[in-house]
Amino acid sequence: MHSSLAFVLAAAVLPVAAQTAAPTSAPIAPRDGQAIYRDACMACHASGLNKAPKPGDTKEWAQRLREGQSDLTAVAWTGIRQMPAKGGRDDLSLEEFSRAVAWMARQSGGSWQDPDAAMLARIQAAVKKREARAKKTTSG
């Protein structure tokens, strides 16, 4: 008797619950810089592979921090020395990449914040300038 009653209740409640359940369309929060670092940057930067600056090494980061957030991020985004463009991760957006760079800078004595729209615009402008310079160098 109990199993019949449970079946009847389940049959009556489940369709109503399915109709009233709101779809999960809430926007997903962007990953923070530390998560992106762990996923994309740590393989080289944690060990200092090919002289990649280690987060927390304030001496190694001091000169880089003086370059400024937009310029250093643009340099890293376009690639430098042994570091490939985008850290070799074409799946990262410039915003995600920038958050990882800002996180590493904070770990290394900088006070850089995750980029807002104005900072992203400055980074994009610096990227375009570097790409144009590189194009001119290779074609000229």
C-alpha positions in Angstrom: 0.0 0.0 0.0 2.8 2.4 0.9 4.6 1.8 -2.4 1.4 2.5 -4.4 0.8 5.7 -2.5 4.4 6.8 -3.1 4.1 6.1 -6.8 0.8 8.1 -7.1 2.3 11.0 -5.2 5.5 11.0 -7.3 3.4 10.8 -10.5 1.4 13.8 -9.4 4.3 16.0 -8.0 7.1 15.4 -10.6 5.3 17.0 -13.6 4.4 20.1 -11.5 8.0 20.4 -10.2 9.4 20.1 -13.7 7.1 22.8 -15.0 7.8 25.2 -12.1 11.6 24.7 -12.0 13.3 27.8 -13.4 15.9 27.2 -16.0 19.4 27.8 -14.8 20.4 30.7 -17.0 22.2 32.7 -14.4 25.5 34.0 -15.8 28.6 32.1 -14.7 31.0 34.3 -12.8 34.3 34.8 -14.6 37.2 32.8 -13.3 39.5 34.7 -11.0 43.2 35.3 -11.8 44.5 32.6 -9.4 42.3 29.9 -11.1 43.5 30.9 -14.5 47.1 31.0 -13.3 46.7 27.4 -11.9 45.1 26.3 -15.2 47.2 28.1 -17.7 50.4 29.7 -16.3 51.6 27.6 -13.4 53.3 24.9 -15.5 56.0 27.4 -16.4 55.8 30.2 -13.9 55.8 28.1 -10.7 59.1 26.5 -11.6 60.6 29.4 -13.5 60.9 27.3 -16.7 62.8 29.2 -19.4 63.3 32.1 -16.9 59.5 32.7 -16.5 59.2 35.0 -13.5 57.8 33.1 -10.4 54.9 34.7 -8.6 56.2 36.0 -5.3 59.7 36.7 -6.5 59.6 40.4 -5.9 63.1 41.0 -7.2 62.3 39.3 -10.5 59.0 41.1 -10.9 60.1 44.6 -9.9 61.2 45.7 -13.4 58.1 44.1 -14.9 55.8 45.9 -12.5 57.5 49.2 -13.5 56.4 48.6 -17.1 52.8 49.1 -16.0 49.8 46.8 -16.2 48.7 47.6 -19.7 52.2 47.3 -21.3 53.3 44.2 -19.4 50.1 42.4 -20.1 50.3 43.3 -23.8 53.9 42.0 -24.0 52.9 38.7 -22.4 49.8 38.4 -24.5 51.8 38.8 -27.8 54.7 36.7 -26.5 58.2 37.4 -25.5 61.4 35.4 -25.5 60.5 31.8 -24.7 56.9 32.6 -23.8 54.5 32.0 -26.7 51.7 34.4 -27.4 48.8 34.0 -25.0 51.0 31.8 -22.9 50.3 29.1 -25.6 46.6 29.1 -24.6 44.5 30.3 -27.6 41.4 29.5 -25.6 41.9 32.3 -23.1 40.3 35.7 -23.7 42.4 38.8 -23.2 40.3 39.6 -20.0 41.1 36.1 -18.5 44.7 36.4 -19.4 44.9 39.9 -17.9 43.4 38.7 -14.6 46.1 36.0 -14.4 48.8 38.6 -15.0 47.3 40.9 -12.4 47.1 38.0 -9.9 50.8 37.2 -10.4 51.7 40.9 -10.0 49.8 41.1 -6.7 51.7 38.0 -5.5 54.9 39.8 -6.4 54.5 43.1 -4.7 52.3 44.9 -7.2 48.9 46.4 -6.4 47.3 45.7 -9.8 43.6 45.1 -9.8 41.7 42.8 -12.1 41.2 44.8 -15.3 38.1 46.9 -15.6 36.7 48.1 -19.0 39.1 51.1 -19.1 42.2 49.0 -18.3 41.2 46.4 -20.9 40.9 49.1 -23.5 44.4 50.3 -22.6 45.7 46.7 -22.8 44.0 46.2 -26.2 45.6 49.5 -27.5 49.0 48.3 -26.3 48.5 44.9 -27.9 47.6 46.6 -31.2 50.6 48.8 -31.0 52.9 45.8 -30.4 51.3 43.8 -33.2 51.7 46.7 -35.6 55.3 47.1 -34.7 56.0 43.4 -35.1 54.2 43.4 -38.5 56.3 46.3 -39.6 59.5 44.6 -38.5 58.8 41.3 -40.3 57.5 42.9 -43.5 60.0 45.7 -43.7 
